[in-house]
């Protein structure tokens, strides 16, 4: 598994409808990419967003990063949407999973 964590803050006054449309289009596109496992996004009380995506491999995540439509929307993110962002990517050094047995 390869994990990508995208922390971001949007700047004031963004076109919320345009952002929502781009975000949904990118999620739909990512789900169709080879090696995609999952995506979830969380918004903190202070407005910071944490988006988590899981991939089968680093190669799959890198292929997504350079996918043409995704690259175009990344440019719009830098020019139109984000005040700041930080991306963390890598293979977790430890994974622990718990699941309650079904009754």
C-alpha positions in Angstrom: 0.0 0.0 0.0 1.1 3.6 -0.7 -0.6 6.4 1.2 -0.9 10.1 0.1 -2.0 12.7 2.7 -2.9 16.1 1.3 -3.4 18.8 3.9 -4.7 22.1 2.5 -6.3 25.4 3.2 -8.4 27.2 0.6 -8.0 30.9 0.3 -10.9 33.3 1.0 -13.2 34.0 -1.9 -12.7 30.9 -4.0 -15.4 29.9 -6.5 -16.9 27.2 -4.3 -19.0 25.7 -7.1 -16.0 25.5 -9.4 -13.9 23.9 -6.7 -16.7 21.4 -5.8 -17.0 20.4 -9.5 -13.3 20.0 -9.9 -13.0 18.0 -6.7 -15.8 15.6 -7.7 -14.4 15.2 -11.2 -11.0 14.3 -9.7 -12.4 11.8 -7.2 -14.4 10.1 -10.0 -11.3 10.0 -12.2 -9.0 8.7 -9.5 -11.4 5.9 -8.7 -11.0 4.7 -12.3 -7.1 4.7 -12.2 -5.2 1.5 -12.0 -4.0 0.8 -8.4 -6.6 3.1 -6.7 -7.8 1.7 -3.4 -9.7 4.5 -1.5 -10.2 8.2 -0.9 -11.6 10.1 2.0 -11.6 13.8 3.0 -12.1 15.4 6.4 -12.6 19.1 7.3 -11.4 20.4 10.6 -13.2 23.0 12.7 -10.6 25.6 11.6 -11.2 24.9 7.9 -8.1 22.8 7.2 -8.8 19.8 5.0 -7.1 16.4 5.2 -7.5 14.2 2.1 -6.3 10.6 2.2 -5.8 8.4 -0.8 -4.6 4.8 -0.8 -2.9 3.2 -3.8 -1.6 -0.3 -4.5 1.9 1.1 -5.1 4.1 4.1 -5.4 4.0 3.7 -9.2 0.2 3.8 -9.2 0.2 7.0 -7.1 2.8 8.6 -9.3 0.8 7.7 -12.4 -2.2 9.5 -10.9 0.0 12.5 -10.1 0.9 12.9 -13.7 -2.4 12.0 -15.3 -3.2 14.8 -17.7 -6.6 16.0 -16.4 -5.4 15.7 -12.8 -2.3 17.8 -13.6 -4.5 20.5 -15.2 -6.7 20.7 -12.1 -3.6 20.8 -9.9 -2.6 23.9 -11.7 -6.0 25.5 -11.0 -5.6 24.5 -7.4 -2.4 26.5 -7.1 -3.8 29.5 -9.0 -7.4 29.6 -7.9 -8.2 27.5 -4.8 -5.4 26.9 -2.3 -3.9 29.3 0.2 -1.4 26.6 1.2 -1.0 22.8 1.1 1.4 20.1 2.1 1.5 16.6 0.6 2.9 13.6 2.5 3.4 10.4 0.5 5.0 7.1 1.3 4.7 3.5 2.4 3.6 3.3 6.0 6.2 1.7 8.2 3.6 0.1 10.4 0.0 -0.9 9.8 -2.3 -2.2 12.5 -5.8 -3.2 11.7 -8.7 -4.1 14.1 -12.1 -5.4 13.1 -14.7 -6.6 15.6 -15.8 -10.2 14.9 -19.3 -10.4 13.5 -21.8 -11.9 15.9 
